[in-house]
Amino acid sequence: MSVSSIKLSDLTKSYGKQEAVHSLNLEVKKGELFGFLGPNGAGKTTTIKMMTGLLEPTNGSVEIGGVNIWRKPIKAKKMIAYVPDQPNLYPKLTGWDYLQFIASVFRIPKDGFQAKAKELLDIFGLTDRADELIESYSHGMKQKIAICGALIHNPDVLFLDEPTVGLDPKSARTLKNLLRKLCDNGMTLFVSTHILEIAEQMCDRVGIILDGNIIALGTMDELRKDEGKTEQSLEDIFLELTGGEDEQALISEMSKADQGDKT
Amino acid sequence: MIRVLMETRRKILSNTLRTQPTKNYAGYVISIVILALLLYFLSKGVWAIGDSITEPILAGILSYGFLMIIGLILLLGLPQVFKHLYAATDLALLFTLPIPTRHIFWMKYVQSFVGIPLLCFVFFVVPLFVYGLLIDASLLFYPIVIFTLLAIIVIGLSIAYLLNLGLIQLVPANRANELMTVMSVLSGLLVYLMFMIPNLTNDGSVVEKLLSGLPLFPDWVPVSWGSDALIHAANGSMDFLLPFVLLVLLAIFAMVLTSTLVEKGFRTGWIRLSEGSSRRKKSTMKKSKEYSLHNPVIAIGIKEWFAIKRDMREWLVFMPIAFFIIFPLIGFFSSGAKLNDLRDINEVSWPIAQGAFLFIYAVFNGPMAASSIAREGSSVWILRTLPLSGQSIALGKLWISWLLPFILLTVIECIIGIFLGWTVMQFATGIIMKAVITTGISAIGLWLGTIGAKYNPKNPQNRLKFGTSLILLVLSYVYLFLAIIPYVLLIVPANAVGFVGDLSNDITGFFGAVASLVFTLLSWKADAPVMMGFVGVLAMLIISIGAAALFTLTGGRKIDKGIDIEMVHESNVKPLFKNRKPGGRLY
């Protein structure tokens, strides 16, 4: 039996009496592109932070390729890469310096590094700016260099928190295509996103989290089947599950009223 | 429009005060009580000695006091004014509204009175009123005190504004972050020079001149106008009018001059600074360069080096060198002494220099290493998600924060040594000994950095919590005390035993204990020089390498367990990092 790339067992995070994440159980297979959805404050980032070793779980465990990230952090972290939603990188390093630093930490062979770094910088259109300090980069550029840093060592598992926020349409498309290609080549991707269209188009499976609980899990077809509406989009399913349909109806009403005023 | 702006400012202030956590209220109460006590004792002192102060002495005190007000406003107010003018978050909104720039400027100007100027005002007006009551001064005295102080404060604030508005035209916009540091350094230098004025114009010390009632400043200096006005007003003489009017006119002139620069310096300056962060900054690295990879420990050190090298503010940590080495040297040469006086007595100059350098390392290496932890700031997540052990991170940060001061101070030591004619053996012994000994203090600093890290993007020099920095100071001196053992056994010549013996008999307290320890060690060294040489090397290794290993290990473990970096965000100023979390964890 093959080992799951990511395995969450009863993963819980509490802040005092308040539980941000309740006993999550989840497995993501190798080469799978998993979309992690949920409204603001649902527990997405907290879960990702526990999976990447940034937050210690109150209970339960996270295994990366069968290695518990809190028991054997170094071994587990050799297999992962993480791109946060706010890429606060070292402002006084250049793009190249940053990639060199990451490559040094992962002890990548020098020749391989140079070629890989050039390829990644080229893909994301950063080649001409790679010798500039990161502090002069825009949000999108920081996001891109963070993604380059994450991919430079070819991780087994890549965690991305809102990866397309701040990216221009071309870069977002490039990233989507690249992510799909990486998954097809065996990399496991765990992507948290608000953009349901991305999840619908790209992800092999989707998990929806609300108030720290996974309330839906499966492929798009499975989710539609569960909801009993085969024609529904992921947006409809998401809003129905997370209670956002009332707000949506209100917005539609307001929009109609607005149009009525104009005519 | 100014009224609307001021009213909004008042609401912000009252809402800020209302929504403070309870502990802050306690802080305010304690601060007010302390200030009230200080004011009480100051006034009591004035009441006690006021009668014995003659008019010439009072004139000197007042002149120097007014200079002090201007100095304080410049020293502490210059960076504050910079924040009001260019870093306040409300400016982006205000500049998009149909409000004349001049109105926004005056709102900021009035706002600047709250803080150091207000404190100066209170601390001068109360004792002066007490003095007035004591000497039964004319009623004229009291309003003149208030207006004179206001005029002095306006002059000080206007200089602070003028410097800010002027400098913004000169400093390149892409150095915006460093500008605050330049302001702080500049204000320090200005104030230093300002207080040097009486020294330059007088031969004796300021205190002597002051007490003998001789004028500290010429009559044409504005601070003299202020003191003249007050003294005449206290006597009920109308002679106060001329100096008083001159002072008020100068204050008005300063305000008008400041306002002429508003359009150019304020709005366009703010725009320049806002654009600054997005300007391209090329590193010196050439594109054709082969990019080399390193061991992770070395890579961490190199990353730290880039962060230090590329941020002017980081270099402020080396400022104490100026105080410890350069200023004493200037003082030595300006006193008429000659270099030849120090040459050829290297058996005396070398051990003294080694002791002095050890002291500098002790106060220098600790903070340098400690600040490397909080330097991670908002980027803490990077090290956290990388496959690096706490030990590797600690070692990576240790080697660079030890090496940088070592290189810098060794270069200075070599220059001094060449001038003083030290022997090659002396150079080698001193440098090697200090290289080994200083690893310990760096490791102690690093460990304390893992305990009390604090990060303020606006003030990157201040990277330790207050309590932790006090512990570091104490530990630095404890370490220095222990380092005396190998220093004495390896560096100080045994024939100094007689001199030290006399010294230990004359001094008591901590320094007496130090002298006694040195005397005991030297007498052992005189009895068995070879044996004590070995003991010295052993002591050096135990103290330095032992401390370095112990504290690096402890620091590494702390990193593994988790480090909280307290993220300081000053209100009403632009965050340099968009992610405004209350704190960050390294591990």
Interface residues (C-beta under 8 A of the other chain):
Chain A: T52 G53 L54 E56 P73 I74 K75 K77 K78 I80 A81 Y82 P84 Q86 N88 L89 Y90 P91 K92 L93 T94 W96 D97 L99 Q100 F101 I102 A103 S104 V105 F106 R107 I108 K110 F113 Q114 A117 R129 D131 E132 L133 E135 S136 S138 H139
Chain B: N174 S277 S278 R279 R280 K281 K282 S283 M285 K287 E290 Y291 S292 L293 H294 N295 P296 I298 A299 I300 I302 K303 F306 A307 K309 R310 D311 G377 S378 S379 W381 I382 R384 T385 L386 P387 L388 S389 G562 F577 K578 N579 R585
